[in-house]
Amino acid sequence: AGMAVIVEGELPDDSNTAVIIGYSASVGMAFAFLFVSIILCIKTVVAMSSFMYRLTNKHQTVVTNLVLKATKVMDQLFKMQEDFTTGGDKRNERPTPRPAPVSTGVSGV
C-alpha cells in the first residue's frame, strides 16, 4: 500500500478520511509552493538581469570615454610626430640667423 501511494499517487480505498484530507492538503501545498517558488525565481532573475544591464551600460560608458580619450591622445601624438618629421611645427624652433650681407665694394648700393 505504501508503494502504491508513492508510485501511483493513489491512496487505498479503505483509507481514513483524515489521511485523505492530509494527503490532499499536502499535495495542494506542494503545488502551491512549486508555483510560488517559480514566480519568485522569475522575479529574482529579472531583477538580476536588470542590475547587470545597468552595470554593463555604466561600464560601456566608461570604456567608450576611455577609448575616445586614447584616440584623441594618439591623434595628438601622430600629429606631433608628423610635424617633427616634416618640420611643420615652427612654434618651438629658434629662428635661423640671416646671413651677413655681402659687400660688393660699391658704396650706396
C-alpha positions as CSV (number, residue, x, y, z in Angstrom):
1,A,0.0,0.0,0.0
2,G,2.9,2.4,0.8
3,M,4.4,1.8,-2.7
4,A,1.1,2.5,-4.4
5,V,0.9,5.9,-2.7
6,I,4.5,6.7,-3.7
7,V,4.4,5.3,-7.3
8,E,0.8,5.8,-8.4
9,G,-0.2,8.6,-6.1
10,E,-3.4,6.8,-5.0
11,L,-4.5,6.0,-1.5
12,P,-6.1,2.7,-0.7
13,D,-9.9,2.6,-0.8
14,D,-10.1,1.8,2.9
15,S,-8.0,4.9,4.0
16,N,-9.2,7.1,6.8
17,T,-10.8,10.4,5.9
18,A,-8.1,12.4,7.9
19,V,-5.4,10.7,5.8
20,I,-7.1,11.6,2.6
21,I,-7.6,15.2,3.7
22,G,-3.9,15.4,4.9
23,Y,-2.7,13.8,1.6
24,S,-4.8,16.2,-0.5
25,A,-3.7,19.2,1.6
26,S,0.0,18.2,1.3
27,V,-0.2,17.7,-2.5
28,G,-2.1,21.0,-2.8
29,M,0.5,22.8,-0.7
30,A,3.3,21.2,-2.7
31,F,1.9,22.5,-6.0
32,A,1.3,26.0,-4.4
33,F,4.8,26.2,-3.2
34,L,6.1,25.0,-6.6
35,F,4.3,27.8,-8.4
36,V,5.3,30.4,-5.7
37,S,8.9,29.3,-6.0
38,I,8.8,29.5,-9.8
39,I,7.3,33.0,-9.6
40,L,10.0,34.1,-7.1
41,C,12.7,32.7,-9.2
42,I,11.5,34.5,-12.3
43,K,11.3,37.8,-10.3
44,T,14.8,37.2,-9.0
45,V,16.2,36.5,-12.5
46,V,14.5,39.6,-13.9
47,A,16.0,41.8,-11.0
48,M,19.4,40.3,-11.5
49,S,19.2,40.9,-15.3
50,S,18.2,44.5,-15.0
51,F,21.0,45.1,-12.4
52,M,23.5,43.5,-14.8
53,Y,22.2,45.6,-17.7
54,R,22.6,48.8,-15.7
55,L,26.1,47.7,-14.6
56,T,27.0,46.9,-18.2
57,N,25.7,50.2,-19.5
58,K,27.8,52.0,-16.9
59,H,30.9,50.1,-17.8
60,Q,30.2,50.6,-21.5
61,T,30.1,54.4,-21.0
62,V,33.4,54.3,-19.0
63,V,35.1,52.2,-21.7
64,T,33.7,54.4,-24.5
65,N,35.1,57.5,-22.8
66,L,38.5,55.8,-22.3
67,V,38.6,54.8,-26.0
68,L,37.7,58.4,-27.1
69,K,40.4,59.8,-24.8
70,A,43.0,57.3,-26.0
71,T,42.1,58.1,-29.6
72,K,42.5,61.8,-29.0
73,V,45.9,61.3,-27.4
74,M,47.0,59.1,-30.2
75,D,45.9,61.6,-32.8
76,Q,47.9,64.3,-31.0
77,L,51.0,62.0,-30.9
78,F,50.7,61.3,-34.6
79,K,50.4,65.0,-35.4
80,M,53.4,65.8,-33.2
81,Q,55.4,63.0,-35.0
82,E,54.3,64.3,-38.4
83,D,55.2,67.9,-37.5
84,F,58.6,66.7,-36.2
85,T,59.4,64.7,-39.3
86,T,58.2,67.2,-41.8
87,G,59.3,70.3,-39.9
88,G,55.8,71.7,-40.0
89,D,55.7,72.9,-36.4
90,K,57.7,76.1,-36.2
91,R,56.4,77.3,-32.8
92,N,59.3,75.8,-30.7
93,E,62.1,76.3,-33.2
94,R,64.7,79.0,-32.9
95,P,64.8,81.4,-35.8
96,T,67.6,80.7,-38.2
97,P,70.1,83.6,-38.3
98,R,70.2,85.5,-41.6
99,P,73.5,85.5,-43.4
100,A,75.6,88.6,-43.2
101,P,75.2,91.0,-46.2
102,V,78.0,90.5,-48.7
103,S,79.9,93.7,-49.5
104,T,80.2,94.5,-53.2
105,G,82.8,97.2,-52.7
106,V,80.4,99.8,-54.2
107,S,79.0,102.2,-51.7
108,G,75.4,103.3,-51.7
109,V,74.2,100.1,-53.3
